Amino acid sequence: MGKPSVRTVLLGVAIATSIGIGYAIGAQPHMNESIALLQSARGELAAATPNKGGHRERGLALIDQAIAEVRAGIAFAGG
């Protein structure tokens, strides 16, 4: 068997690159883990007593906003 042609090598590189890009777009472990951590933080904050001068409620709203932003980022990236 002879040496592969330049065209064959370029085709192989293109295929490997597209597979890598597809994985990077579809798999977003850090973004998904961020949602899990934010949901855990929200659960802890929700369990706290509500005598914090409205700051607990504001924190809950900000966590909800952060979760929505992370989900929007995942959706934007095609995940």
PDB file as gemmi writes it, atoms N, CA and C in Angstrom:
CRYST1    1.000    1.000    1.000  90.00  90.00  90.00 P 1                      
ATOM      1  N   MET A   1       0.848  -1.171   0.000  1.00  0.00           N  
ATOM      2  CA  MET A   1       0.000   0.000   0.000  1.00  0.00           C  
ATOM      3  C   MET A   1       0.889   1.228   0.000  1.00  0.00           C  
ATOM      4  N   GLY A   2       0.589   2.204  -0.849  1.00  0.00           N  
ATOM      5  CA  GLY A   2       1.401   3.407  -0.991  1.00  0.00           C  
ATOM      6  C   GLY A   2       1.059   4.466   0.032  1.00  0.00           C  
ATOM      7  N   LYS A   3       1.721   5.576  -0.098  1.00  0.00           N  
ATOM      8  CA  LYS A   3       1.467   6.703   0.790  1.00  0.00           C  
ATOM      9  C   LYS A   3       0.103   7.307   0.465  1.00  0.00           C  
ATOM     10  N   PRO A   4      -0.608   7.785   1.509  1.00  0.00           N  
ATOM     11  CA  PRO A   4      -1.901   8.413   1.238  1.00  0.00           C  
ATOM     12  C   PRO A   4      -1.696   9.749   0.519  1.00  0.00           C  
ATOM     13  N   SER A   5      -2.629  10.062  -0.344  1.00  0.00           N  
ATOM     14  CA  SER A   5      -2.534  11.323  -1.087  1.00  0.00           C  
ATOM     15  C   SER A   5      -2.863  12.492  -0.164  1.00  0.00           C  
ATOM     16  N   VAL A   6      -2.476  13.660  -0.586  1.00  0.00           N  
ATOM     17  CA  VAL A   6      -2.764  14.872   0.186  1.00  0.00           C  
ATOM     18  C   VAL A   6      -4.271  15.031   0.357  1.00  0.00           C  
ATOM     19  N   ARG A   7      -5.002  14.722  -0.692  1.00  0.00           N  
ATOM     20  CA  ARG A   7      -6.461  14.838  -0.636  1.00  0.00           C  
ATOM     21  C   ARG A   7      -7.043  13.904   0.428  1.00  0.00           C  
ATOM     22  N   THR A   8      -6.543  12.690   0.520  1.00  0.00           N  
ATOM     23  CA  THR A   8      -7.014  11.731   1.512  1.00  0.00           C  
ATOM     24  C   THR A   8      -6.702  12.220   2.926  1.00  0.00           C  
ATOM     25  N   VAL A   9      -5.504  12.741   3.113  1.00  0.00           N  
ATOM     26  CA  VAL A   9      -5.117  13.255   4.429  1.00  0.00           C  
ATOM     27  C   VAL A   9      -5.996  14.439   4.813  1.00  0.00           C  
ATOM     28  N   LEU A  10      -6.227  15.360   3.888  1.00  0.00           N  
ATOM     29  CA  LEU A  10      -7.073  16.519   4.174  1.00  0.00           C  
ATOM     30  C   LEU A  10      -8.508  16.102   4.483  1.00  0.00           C  
ATOM     31  N   LEU A  11      -9.005  15.117   3.768  1.00  0.00           N  
ATOM     32  CA  LEU A  11     -10.340  14.609   4.038  1.00  0.00           C  
ATOM     33  C   LEU A  11     -10.408  14.021   5.446  1.00  0.00           C  
ATOM     34  N   GLY A  12      -9.392  13.261   5.826  1.00  0.00           N  
ATOM     35  CA  GLY A  12      -9.347  12.686   7.175  1.00  0.00           C  
ATOM     36  C   GLY A  12      -9.303  13.756   8.247  1.00  0.00           C  
ATOM     37  N   VAL A  13      -8.510  14.787   8.018  1.00  0.00           N  
ATOM     38  CA  VAL A  13      -8.430  15.895   8.976  1.00  0.00           C  
ATOM     39  C   VAL A  13      -9.770  16.613   9.083  1.00  0.00           C  
ATOM     40  N   ALA A  14     -10.415  16.835   7.955  1.00  0.00           N  
ATOM     41  CA  ALA A  14     -11.716  17.513   7.950  1.00  0.00           C  
ATOM     42  C   ALA A  14     -12.764  16.705   8.722  1.00  0.00           C  
ATOM     43  N   ILE A  15     -12.769  15.408   8.519  1.00  0.00           N  
ATOM     44  CA  ILE A  15     -13.727  14.551   9.226  1.00  0.00           C  
ATOM     45  C   ILE A  15     -13.447  14.570  10.723  1.00  0.00           C  
ATOM     46  N   ALA A  16     -12.194  14.428  11.116  1.00  0.00           N  
ATOM     47  CA  ALA A  16     -11.835  14.436  12.540  1.00  0.00           C  
ATOM     48  C   ALA A  16     -12.184  15.774  13.185  1.00  0.00           C  
ATOM     49  N   THR A  17     -11.947  16.852  12.478  1.00  0.00           N  
ATOM     50  CA  THR A  17     -12.267  18.182  13.003  1.00  0.00           C  
ATOM     51  C   THR A  17     -13.763  18.347  13.185  1.00  0.00           C  
ATOM     52  N   SER A  18     -14.550  17.922  12.213  1.00  0.00           N  
ATOM     53  CA  SER A  18     -16.001  18.076  12.324  1.00  0.00           C  
ATOM     54  C   SER A  18     -16.564  17.227  13.454  1.00  0.00           C  
ATOM     55  N   ILE A  19     -16.006  16.069  13.673  1.00  0.00           N  
ATOM     56  CA  ILE A  19     -16.443  15.230  14.798  1.00  0.00           C  
ATOM     57  C   ILE A  19     -16.118  15.931  16.108  1.00  0.00           C  
ATOM     58  N   GLY A  20     -14.917  16.489  16.203  1.00  0.00           N  
ATOM     59  CA  GLY A  20     -14.515  17.201  17.418  1.00  0.00           C  
ATOM     60  C   GLY A  20     -15.385  18.413  17.689  1.00  0.00           C  
ATOM     61  N   ILE A  21     -15.702  19.167  16.645  1.00  0.00           N  
ATOM     62  CA  ILE A  21     -16.556  20.340  16.808  1.00  0.00           C  
ATOM     63  C   ILE A  21     -17.962  19.914  17.218  1.00  0.00           C  
ATOM     64  N   GLY A  22     -18.472  18.871  16.606  1.00  0.00           N  
ATOM     65  CA  GLY A  22     -19.800  18.372  16.980  1.00  0.00           C  
ATOM     66  C   GLY A  22     -19.862  17.944  18.423  1.00  0.00           C  
ATOM     67  N   TYR A  23     -18.820  17.300  18.906  1.00  0.00           N  
ATOM     68  CA  TYR A  23     -18.781  16.899  20.315  1.00  0.00           C  
ATOM     69  C   TYR A  23     -18.719  18.122  21.213  1.00  0.00           C  
ATOM     70  N   ALA A  24     -17.902  19.091  20.868  1.00  0.00           N  
ATOM     71  CA  ALA A  24     -17.746  20.288  21.693  1.00  0.00           C  
ATOM     72  C   ALA A  24     -19.047  21.072  21.782  1.00  0.00           C  
ATOM     73  N   ILE A  25     -19.780  21.127  20.686  1.00  0.00           N  
ATOM     74  CA  ILE A  25     -21.051  21.862  20.687  1.00  0.00           C  
ATOM     75  C   ILE A  25     -22.115  21.097  21.471  1.00  0.00           C  
ATOM     76  N   GLY A  26     -22.189  19.796  21.280  1.00  0.00           N  
ATOM     77  CA  GLY A  26     -23.237  19.007  21.907  1.00  0.00           C  
ATOM     78  C   GLY A  26     -22.997  18.710  23.369  1.00  0.00           C  
ATOM     79  N   ALA A  27     -21.783  18.430  23.747  1.00  0.00           N  
ATOM     80  CA  ALA A  27     -21.476  18.073  25.123  1.00  0.00           C  
ATOM     81  C   ALA A  27     -20.979  19.306  25.856  1.00  0.00           C  
ATOM     82  N   GLN A  28     -21.724  19.719  26.842  1.00  0.00           N  
ATOM     83  CA  GLN A  28     -21.364  20.899  27.605  1.00  0.00           C  
ATOM     84  C   GLN A  28     -21.368  20.558  29.099  1.00  0.00           C  
ATOM     85  N   PRO A  29     -20.421  19.748  29.525  1.00  0.00           N  
ATOM     86  CA  PRO A  29     -20.451  19.288  30.914  1.00  0.00           C  
ATOM     87  C   PRO A  29     -20.316  20.415  31.939  1.00  0.00           C  
ATOM     88  N   HIS A  30     -19.558  21.446  31.631  1.00  0.00           N  
ATOM     89  CA  HIS A  30     -19.393  22.533  32.601  1.00  0.00           C  
ATOM     90  C   HIS A  30     -20.671  23.352  32.728  1.00  0.00           C  
ATOM     91  N   MET A  31     -21.342  23.573  31.625  1.00  0.00           N  
ATOM     92  CA  MET A  31     -22.601  24.318  31.661  1.00  0.00           C  
ATOM     93  C   MET A  31     -23.672  23.514  32.399  1.00  0.00           C  
ATOM     94  N   ASN A  32     -23.735  22.214  32.113  1.00  0.00           N  
ATOM     95  CA  ASN A  32     -24.717  21.371  32.798  1.00  0.00           C  
ATOM     96  C   ASN A  32     -24.426  21.265  34.285  1.00  0.00           C  
ATOM     97  N   GLU A  33     -23.160  21.172  34.640  1.00  0.00           N  
ATOM     98  CA  GLU A  33     -22.789  21.117  36.061  1.00  0.00           C  
ATOM     99  C   GLU A  33     -23.106  22.438  36.742  1.00  0.00           C  
ATOM    100  N   SER A  34     -22.960  23.540  36.024  1.00  0.00           N  
ATOM    101  CA  SER A  34     -23.308  24.850  36.583  1.00  0.00           C  
ATOM    102  C   SER A  34     -24.785  24.906  36.953  1.00  0.00           C  
ATOM    103  N   ILE A  35     -25.631  24.372  36.090  1.00  0.00           N  
ATOM    104  CA  ILE A  35     -27.067  24.351  36.393  1.00  0.00           C  
ATOM    105  C   ILE A  35     -27.329  23.523  37.645  1.00  0.00           C  
ATOM    106  N   ALA A  36     -26.685  22.374  37.745  1.00  0.00           N  
ATOM    107  CA  ALA A  36     -26.880  21.521  38.922  1.00  0.00           C  
ATOM    108  C   ALA A  36     -26.441  22.243  40.199  1.00  0.00           C  
ATOM    109  N   LEU A  37     -25.315  22.928  40.144  1.00  0.00           N  
ATOM    110  CA  LEU A  37     -24.833  23.656  41.320  1.00  0.00           C  
ATOM    111  C   LEU A  37     -25.754  24.820  41.671  1.00  0.00           C  
ATOM    112  N   LEU A  38     -26.231  25.537  40.669  1.00  0.00           N  
ATOM    113  CA  LEU A  38     -27.159  26.634  40.928  1.00  0.00           C  
ATOM    114  C   LEU A  38     -28.471  26.122  41.526  1.00  0.00           C  
ATOM    115  N   GLN A  39     -28.950  24.984  41.036  1.00  0.00           N  
ATOM    116  CA  GLN A  39     -30.179  24.418  41.594  1.00  0.00           C  
ATOM    117  C   GLN A  39     -29.975  23.984  43.042  1.00  0.00           C  
ATOM    118  N   SER A  40     -28.804  23.453  43.334  1.00  0.00           N  
ATOM    119  CA  SER A  40     -28.490  23.075  44.717  1.00  0.00           C  
ATOM    120  C   SER A  40     -28.437  24.315  45.608  1.00  0.00           C  
ATOM    121  N   ALA A  41     -27.783  25.370  45.116  1.00  0.00           N  
ATOM    122  CA  ALA A  41     -27.711  26.612  45.886  1.00  0.00           C  
ATOM    123  C   ALA A  41     -29.104  27.189  46.107  1.00  0.00           C  
ATOM    124  N   ARG A  42     -29.952  27.098  45.096  1.00  0.00           N  
ATOM    125  CA  ARG A  42     -31.319  27.611  45.233  1.00  0.00           C  
ATOM    126  C   ARG A  42     -32.085  26.842  46.307  1.00  0.00           C  
ATOM    127  N   GLY A  43     -31.903  25.523  46.328  1.00  0.00           N  
ATOM    128  CA  GLY A  43     -32.566  24.708  47.341  1.00  0.00           C  
ATOM    129  C   GLY A  43     -32.120  25.076  48.745  1.00  0.00           C  
ATOM    130  N   GLU A  44     -30.833  25.313  48.914  1.00  0.00           N  
ATOM    131  CA  GLU A  44     -30.319  25.714  50.228  1.00  0.00           C  
ATOM    132  C   GLU A  44     -30.865  27.080  50.635  1.00  0.00           C  
ATOM    133  N   LEU A  45     -30.881  28.010  49.707  1.00  0.00           N  
ATOM    134  CA  LEU A  45     -31.371  29.349  50.002  1.00  0.00           C  
ATOM    135  C   LEU A  45     -32.868  29.338  50.285  1.00  0.00           C  
ATOM    136  N   ALA A  46     -33.604  28.530  49.552  1.00  0.00           N  
ATOM    137  CA  ALA A  46     -35.049  28.426  49.784  1.00  0.00           C  
ATOM    138  C   ALA A  46     -35.349  27.845  51.155  1.00  0.00           C  
ATOM    139  N   ALA A  47     -34.461  26.982  51.649  1.00  0.00           N  
ATOM    140  CA  ALA A  47     -34.665  26.365  52.963  1.00  0.00           C  
ATOM    141  C   ALA A  47     -34.316  27.308  54.115  1.00  0.00           C  
ATOM    142  N   ALA A  48     -33.605  28.395  53.813  1.00  0.00           N  
ATOM    143  CA  ALA A  48     -33.220  29.350  54.859  1.00  0.00           C  
ATOM    144  C   ALA A  48     -34.448  30.120  55.347  1.00  0.00           C  
ATOM    145  N   THR A  49     -34.377  30.588  56.580  1.00  0.00           N  
ATOM    146  CA  THR A  49     -35.490  31.377  57.110  1.00  0.00           C  
ATOM    147  C   THR A  49     -35.585  32.703  56.354  1.00  0.00           C  
ATOM    148  N   PRO A  50     -36.822  33.165  56.116  1.00  0.00           N  
ATOM    149  CA  PRO A  50     -37.009  34.344  55.268  1.00  0.00           C  
ATOM    150  C   PRO A  50     -36.871  35.688  55.999  1.00  0.00           C  
ATOM    151  N   ASN A  51     -36.112  35.735  57.061  1.00  0.00           N  
ATOM    152  CA  ASN A  51     -35.977  36.989  57.808  1.00  0.00           C  
ATOM    153  C   ASN A  51     -34.665  37.700  57.466  1.00  0.00           C  
ATOM    154  N   LYS A  52     -34.461  37.959  56.203  1.00  0.00           N  
ATOM    155  CA  LYS A  52     -33.183  38.520  55.749  1.00  0.00           C  
ATOM    156  C   LYS A  52     -33.360  39.888  55.087  1.00  0.00           C  
ATOM    157  N   GLY A  53     -34.433  40.560  55.380  1.00  0.00           N  
ATOM    158  CA  GLY A  53     -34.657  41.894  54.827  1.00  0.00           C  
ATOM    159  C   GLY A  53     -34.866  41.897  53.321  1.00  0.00           C  
ATOM    160  N   GLY A  54     -35.390  40.821  52.779  1.00  0.00           N  
ATOM    161  CA  GLY A  54     -35.651  40.730  51.347  1.00  0.00           C  
ATOM    162  C   GLY A  54     -34.464  40.237  50.534  1.00  0.00           C  
ATOM    163  N   HIS A  55     -33.301  40.100  51.183  1.00  0.00           N  
ATOM    164  CA  HIS A  55     -32.105  39.674  50.449  1.00  0.00           C  
ATOM    165  C   HIS A  55     -32.181  38.209  50.021  1.00  0.00           C  
ATOM    166  N   ARG A  56     -32.799  37.373  50.839  1.00  0.00           N  
ATOM    167  CA  ARG A  56     -32.966  35.959  50.473  1.00  0.00           C  
ATOM    168  C   ARG A  56     -33.802  35.858  49.201  1.00  0.00           C  
ATOM    169  N   GLU A  57     -34.910  36.586  49.154  1.00  0.00           N  
ATOM    170  CA  GLU A  57     -35.787  36.562  47.995  1.00  0.00           C  
ATOM    171  C   GLU A  57     -35.073  37.104  46.757  1.00  0.00           C  
ATOM    172  N   ARG A  58     -34.294  38.150  46.941  1.00  0.00           N  
ATOM    173  CA  ARG A  58     -33.535  38.720  45.814  1.00  0.00           C  
ATOM    174  C   ARG A  58     -32.495  37.703  45.333  1.00  0.00           C  
ATOM    175  N   GLY A  59     -31.871  37.003  46.269  1.00  0.00           N  
ATOM    176  CA  GLY A  59     -30.905  35.963  45.902  1.00  0.00           C  
ATOM    177  C   GLY A  59     -31.568  34.839  45.118  1.00  0.00           C  
ATOM    178  N   LEU A  60     -32.765  34.440  45.542  1.00  0.00           N  
ATOM    179  CA  LEU A  60     -33.500  33.397  44.808  1.00  0.00           C  
ATOM    180  C   LEU A  60     -33.794  33.856  43.377  1.00  0.00           C  
ATOM    181  N   ALA A  61     -34.220  35.106  43.236  1.00  0.00           N  
ATOM    182  CA  ALA A  61     -34.518  35.628  41.905  1.00  0.00           C  
ATOM    183  C   ALA A  61     -33.259  35.670  41.034  1.00  0.00           C  
ATOM    184  N   LEU A  62     -32.124  36.045  41.626  1.00  0.00           N  
ATOM    185  CA  LEU A  62     -30.879  36.099  40.860  1.00  0.00           C  
ATOM    186  C   LEU A  62     -30.407  34.703  40.453  1.00  0.00           C  
ATOM    187  N   ILE A  63     -30.598  33.732  41.325  1.00  0.00           N  
ATOM    188  CA  ILE A  63     -30.237  32.353  40.975  1.00  0.00           C  
ATOM    189  C   ILE A  63     -31.129  31.863  39.831  1.00  0.00           C  
ATOM    190  N   ASP A  64     -32.421  32.175  39.906  1.00  0.00           N  
ATOM    191  CA  ASP A  64     -33.329  31.799  38.815  1.00  0.00           C  
ATOM    192  C   ASP A  64     -32.886  32.443  37.501  1.00  0.00           C  
ATOM    193  N   GLN A  65     -32.467  33.707  37.581  1.00  0.00           N  
ATOM    194  CA  GLN A  65     -31.982  34.399  36.389  1.00  0.00           C  
ATOM    195  C   GLN A  65     -30.707  33.742  35.864  1.00  0.00           C  
ATOM    196  N   ALA A  66     -29.804  33.364  36.761  1.00  0.00           N  
ATOM    197  CA  ALA A  66     -28.557  32.713  36.344  1.00  0.00           C  
ATOM    198  C   ALA A  66     -28.837  31.366  35.672  1.00  0.00           C  
ATOM    199  N   ILE A  67     -29.762  30.597  36.229  1.00  0.00           N  
ATOM    200  CA  ILE A  67     -30.125  29.311  35.620  1.00  0.00           C  
ATOM    201  C   ILE A  67     -30.677  29.533  34.217  1.00  0.00           C  
ATOM    202  N   ALA A  68     -31.538  30.538  34.069  1.00  0.00           N  
ATOM    203  CA  ALA A  68     -32.115  30.836  32.757  1.00  0.00           C  
ATOM    204  C   ALA A  68     -31.022  31.244  31.759  1.00  0.00           C  
ATOM    205  N   GLU A  69     -30.048  32.023  32.203  1.00  0.00           N  
ATOM    206  CA  GLU A  69     -28.960  32.452  31.313  1.00  0.00           C  
ATOM    207  C   GLU A  69     -28.090  31.283  30.883  1.00  0.00           C  
ATOM    208  N   VAL A  70     -27.792  30.374  31.816  1.00  0.00           N  
ATOM    209  CA  VAL A  70     -26.975  29.210  31.466  1.00  0.00           C  
ATOM    210  C   VAL A  70     -27.727  28.331  30.469  1.00  0.00           C  
ATOM    211  N   ARG A  71     -29.011  28.138  30.705  1.00  0.00           N  
ATOM    212  CA  ARG A  71     -29.814  27.343  29.765  1.00  0.00           C  
ATOM    213  C   ARG A  71     -29.869  28.010  28.392  1.00  0.00           C  
ATOM    214  N   ALA A  72     -29.977  29.339  28.366  1.00  0.00           N  
ATOM    215  CA  ALA A  72     -29.990  30.068  27.099  1.00  0.00           C  
ATOM    216  C   ALA A  72     -28.639  29.883  26.376  1.00  0.00           C  
ATOM    217  N   GLY A  73     -27.560  29.875  27.136  1.00  0.00           N  
ATOM    218  CA  GLY A  73     -26.243  29.661  26.537  1.00  0.00           C  
ATOM    219  C   GLY A  73     -26.117  28.273  25.931  1.00  0.00           C  
ATOM    220  N   ILE A  74     -26.642  27.294  26.626  1.00  0.00           N  
ATOM    221  CA  ILE A  74     -26.622  25.920  26.099  1.00  0.00           C  
ATOM    222  C   ILE A  74     -27.445  25.840  24.815  1.00  0.00           C  
ATOM    223  N   ALA A  75     -28.624  26.456  24.837  1.00  0.00           N  
ATOM    224  CA  ALA A  75     -29.499  26.441  23.659  1.00  0.00           C  
ATOM    225  C   ALA A  75     -28.839  27.176  22.494  1.00  0.00           C  
ATOM    226  N   PHE A  76     -28.181  28.289  22.774  1.00  0.00           N  
ATOM    227  CA  PHE A  76     -27.507  29.050  21.728  1.00  0.00           C  
ATOM    228  C   PHE A  76     -26.413  28.231  21.065  1.00  0.00           C  
ATOM    229  N   ALA A  77     -25.713  27.448  21.856  1.00  0.00           N  
ATOM    230  CA  ALA A  77     -24.609  26.629  21.325  1.00  0.00           C  
ATOM    231  C   ALA A  77     -25.118  25.349  20.666  1.00  0.00           C  
ATOM    232  N   GLY A  78     -26.415  25.159  20.661  1.00  0.00           N  
ATOM    233  CA  GLY A  78     -26.972  24.005  19.982  1.00  0.00           C  
ATOM    234  C   GLY A  78     -27.051  22.767  20.845  1.00  0.00           C  
ATOM    235  N   GLY A  79     -26.940  22.931  22.144  1.00  0.00           N  
ATOM    236  CA  GLY A  79     -26.976  21.775  23.035  1.00  0.00           C  
ATOM    237  C   GLY A  79     -28.319  21.585  23.576  1.00  0.00           C  
TER     238      GLY A  79                                                      
END                                                                             
